[in-house]
Amino acid sequence: MQVSLKAPISDEAHLTLPGSDDTLLLRHWPGKGDPVLYVHGATFPSSLSVGYRFGGKSWADDLNAAGLDVWGFDFTGFGGSSRPRPMAMPASGVAPFGRAPEAAVQVSAVVDHIRKTRAGVPVHIVAHSWGTTVAGRFVADRPDAVGRLVLFGPIVRRELRGLPLPESIGAWREVTIADQLKRFVEDVPPSHPPVLIEPDLAEWGPAYLASDIGAAGRNPPAVRIPNGPQADIIAAMSGQLAYDPRRVQAPTLIVRGEWDNLCQGADAAWLTQALGASTKADVVVPRATHLMHLEHGREGLFAATTAWLAGSAS
């Protein structure tokens, strides 16, 4: 499926969270098939992940071309969603916000909205990185609302020592294009050619800065993001995963890159064993990292995800 680069990323709407003034930006690629919701990771919103187009095609476009009714959203503090008050305050001395329990409430609101528009059918969920901890928590609490589950580069539980206390890292942090590029390429073997589709983030980088209205006014330009996701990752690496995998009953696919240092073979084996689902699988995409959806390996990610959601992979 090829889509014009100038075509809108998706249909957009805003959803007000129950009992709150906060709003979430929803993105929708309408389709007649099953609904599927994408849950983004710790540092960039849905427009820069499932909705970002390389060569005229995004992951959402690929899912939509398979007949799926595709949805995405931005957590509060990201992209087109509202910015909670702590983001305008000094970061130090304030606990990280946007952690998994709070974020799972946002997923719940979006899933309820989707099901209301789709006569109550279960929603498939595809989640990336930190988003997998939020999705895992939601799926464990709301098994009736979920069809199939894809955990892309999931955060798992490790038992590392010497990490900072999760509560100590401040409310938010600022991320530059250079910060993102360093993180995106650090797991690629030094002798291997670049695997990013845009090796210098020539278009993705400016689009990232544009996701935060205040980014251009910082020196250097940087996107301010909630630190709750990073606190959850630190907690998981210190032995405290934000959900109990035993309570996840939905058919679950783990899909990861060969060079993903956040979800290595031992990590995926632990999670596969820990999941309560009776149907589960672990797929490794060669020559890919934790950021596979921005890399040439994304076609393997797309294929594995679509097959799983169709119920044809095991």
C-alpha positions in Angstrom: 0.0 0.0 0.0 1.5 3.4 -1.0 0.0 6.6 0.4 0.9 10.1 -0.7 3.5 11.7 1.6 1.2 14.7 1.7 -1.9 12.7 2.7 -3.0 13.2 6.3 -1.5 10.7 8.7 -4.9 9.7 10.0 -8.3 10.9 11.1 -7.9 12.7 14.4 -10.1 13.5 17.4 -9.7 14.4 21.1 -11.0 12.3 23.9 -11.5 13.8 27.4 -10.5 11.5 30.2 -13.3 10.7 32.6 -13.1 12.9 35.7 -10.3 15.0 34.3 -9.6 18.0 32.1 -6.9 16.1 30.4 -7.4 15.1 26.7 -5.9 12.4 24.5 -5.3 12.8 20.8 -6.8 9.8 19.0 -5.7 8.7 15.6 -7.8 6.4 13.4 -7.3 4.6 10.2 -10.8 3.2 9.5 -11.2 -0.3 8.4 -13.9 -2.9 8.2 -11.9 -5.6 10.1 -11.1 -6.1 13.7 -10.1 -3.0 15.7 -6.4 -2.8 16.8 -4.9 -0.2 19.1 -1.3 0.8 19.1 0.3 1.8 22.4 3.5 3.8 22.0 6.7 3.7 24.0 8.6 6.0 26.4 9.8 8.9 24.3 7.8 9.6 21.2 4.1 9.6 20.3 2.0 7.7 17.8 2.6 10.1 14.9 6.4 9.3 15.1 5.8 5.5 15.5 2.8 3.7 14.1 1.8 6.7 12.0 5.2 7.7 10.6 5.6 7.2 6.9 8.7 6.1 5.1 8.4 5.9 1.4 4.7 6.8 1.7 3.8 3.9 4.1 3.4 3.7 7.8 2.9 0.7 10.1 -0.7 1.9 10.5 -1.1 2.0 6.7 0.2 -1.6 6.5 -2.2 -2.8 9.2 -5.0 -0.9 7.5 -4.2 -2.5 4.1 -4.7 -5.9 5.8 -8.3 -4.9 6.5 -7.8 -3.9 10.2 -9.5 -0.9 11.9 -6.4 0.8 13.3 -6.2 3.2 16.2 -3.4 5.0 18.0 -3.2 7.7 20.6 -0.8 9.9 22.5 -0.4 9.5 26.3 -0.8 12.7 28.2 2.5 14.7 28.0 3.2 13.5 24.5 2.4 14.7 21.0 -1.1 16.1 20.5 -2.4 15.2 24.0 -2.6 17.6 26.9 0.3 18.5 29.1 -0.3 17.8 32.8 0.6 20.6 35.2 3.9 19.0 36.4 5.4 19.6 32.9 5.3 23.3 33.5 7.1 23.1 36.9 10.7 22.4 37.8 11.5 18.7 37.3 13.6 18.2 40.4 12.0 17.2 43.6 8.8 16.2 41.9 7.9 12.5 41.5 7.9 11.1 37.9 4.4 11.3 36.4 2.7 9.2 33.8 3.6 5.9 35.3 2.0 2.6 34.3 -1.1 2.6 36.6 -2.0 6.1 35.4 -1.2 5.3 31.8 -3.3 2.1 32.0 -6.3 4.3 32.8 -5.7 6.2 29.6 -5.6 2.9 27.6 -8.8 1.8 29.2 -10.5 5.1 28.2 -9.4 4.7 24.6 -10.4 1.0 24.4 -13.8 1.8 25.8 -14.2 4.5 23.2 -13.2 2.1 20.4 -15.6 -0.6 21.7 -18.4 1.9 21.9 -17.9 2.7 18.2 -17.6 -1.0 17.3 -20.6 -2.5 19.2 -18.5 -3.8 22.0 -16.1 -6.1 20.1 -12.8 -6.9 21.7 -9.8 -4.8 20.7 -6.4 -6.2 19.7 -3.5 -4.4 21.2 0.0 -3.8 19.7 2.4 -2.2 22.2 6.0 -1.1 22.0 8.8 -1.0 24.7 7.5 0.8 27.9 4.0 0.7 26.3 4.1 -3.1 26.8 4.1 -2.6 30.6 1.0 -0.4 30.3 -0.7 -2.8 27.9 0.2 -5.8 30.1 -1.4 -4.1 33.1 -4.5 -3.2 31.2 -4.9 -6.7 29.6 -4.5 -8.3 33.0 -7.3 -6.2 34.4 -9.7 -6.2 31.4 -9.4 -9.6 29.7 -13.0 -9.2 28.4 -12.0 -6.1 26.4 -9.0 -7.6 24.5 -8.6 -9.9 21.6 -5.0 -10.7 20.7 -1.8 -9.0 22.0 1.5 -8.1 20.4 4.4 -7.1 22.7 7.1 -5.5 20.5 10.4 -5.1 22.2 8.8 -5.6 25.6 10.3 -4.4 28.8 10.8 -7.3 31.2 11.9 -7.9 34.8 15.6 -8.1 35.5 17.5 -8.0 38.8 20.1 -5.3 38.3 21.7 -3.5 41.2 22.9 0.0 41.6 20.2 1.7 39.5 18.7 5.0 40.8 15.4 4.9 42.8 12.6 5.3 40.3 11.0 8.1 42.3 14.3 10.1 42.3 14.7 11.0 38.6 12.3 14.0 38.5 9.0 14.7 36.9 10.2 15.1 33.3 13.2 15.3 31.0 14.1 16.9 27.7 15.3 14.8 24.7 17.1 16.2 21.7 17.4 14.8 18.2 21.0 13.9 19.0 19.8 12.0 22.2 17.4 10.0 20.1 19.9 9.2 17.4 22.5 8.0 19.9 19.9 5.7 21.5 18.6 4.5 18.1 22.0 3.3 16.8 23.8 2.1 20.0 22.8 -1.6 19.6 23.9 -2.0 15.9 27.2 -3.8 15.6 30.0 -1.3 14.8 30.9 -3.1 11.6 27.3 -3.2 10.3 25.9 -0.6 7.9 23.1 1.6 9.3 19.8 -0.1 9.7 17.7 3.1 10.3 15.7 4.0 7.2 16.8 7.6 7.9 20.3 7.2 9.2 20.6 10.8 10.2 16.9 11.3 11.1 16.7 14.0 8.5 12.9 14.2 8.5 12.0 12.2 11.6 14.1 14.5 13.8 12.4 17.8 12.9 9.0 16.0 13.1 10.0 14.9 16.6 10.7 18.5 17.6 7.4 19.6 16.1 5.6 17.2 18.4 6.2 19.6 21.3 5.3 23.3 20.8 8.0 24.4 23.2 10.9 22.4 21.7 12.2 25.1 19.4 12.6 27.6 22.3 15.0 25.4 24.2 18.8 25.4 23.7 19.4 23.0 22.2 15.9 22.3 20.8 14.4 19.4 22.7 11.1 17.6 23.4 10.0 17.6 27.0 8.5 14.2 28.0 7.1 12.7 31.3 9.6 10.7 33.3 7.0 8.1 34.5 7.9 5.7 31.7 11.6 5.9 32.5 10.8 5.3 36.2 8.8 2.2 35.3 11.7 0.9 33.2 14.2 1.4 36.1 11.8 -0.3 38.4 11.4 -3.3 36.0 15.2 -3.6 35.7 15.4 -3.5 39.5 13.0 -6.4 39.8 9.6 -4.6 40.0 7.7 -5.1 36.7 4.5 -2.9 36.6 2.2 -5.9 35.9 2.0 -9.6 36.6 2.5 -11.6 33.4 0.7 -14.6 34.9 -2.6 -12.6 34.7 -2.2 -12.0 30.9 -4.5 -14.5 29.3 -4.8 -13.1 25.7 -2.9 -14.9 22.9 0.4 -13.1 23.0 3.2 -12.6 20.5 6.6 -11.3 21.6 8.4 -9.8 18.5 11.9 -8.4 18.9 15.0 -7.5 17.0 18.0 -9.7 16.9 20.0 -6.8 18.4 17.5 -5.6 21.0 19.4 -5.2 24.2 16.3 -4.4 26.2 14.7 -7.7 25.3 17.4 -10.4 24.7 16.8 -14.1 24.4 16.9 -14.8 28.1 14.4 -11.9 28.7 12.0 -13.2 26.1 12.3 -16.7 27.4 11.4 -15.5 30.9 8.4 -13.5 29.7 7.2 -16.4 27.5 7.3 -18.7 30.5 5.7 -16.1 32.9 2.7 -15.2 30.6 -0.5 -16.8 31.6 -1.7 -17.1 28.0 -2.0 -20.6 26.6 -1.2 -19.4 23.1 2.0 -17.4 22.8 5.1 -17.1 20.5 8.4 -15.4 20.3 9.6 -14.1 16.9 13.0 -12.6 16.3 13.6 -10.3 13.3 17.2 -10.5 12.0 19.4 -7.4 11.8 17.0 -5.2 13.8 17.0 -3.4 17.2 14.6 -2.1 19.7 13.6 0.6 17.2 12.7 -1.8 14.4 9.7 0.1 13.3 12.1 2.9 12.1 14.5 0.5 10.4 14.7 -1.6 7.2 13.7 -4.6 9.3 10.2 -3.2 9.8 8.8 -5.4 7.1 9.5 -8.4 9.3 7.8 -6.7 12.2 4.8 -5.8 10.1 4.5 -9.3 8.7 4.7 -11.0 12.1 2.2 -8.6 13.7 -0.4 -8.9 10.9 -0.1 -12.7 10.9 -0.6 -12.9 14.7 -3.6 -10.5 14.7 -5.1 -12.7 11.9 -4.7 -15.7 14.1 -2.5 -17.4 11.5 0.8 -17.4 13.4 1.8 -19.6 16.3 
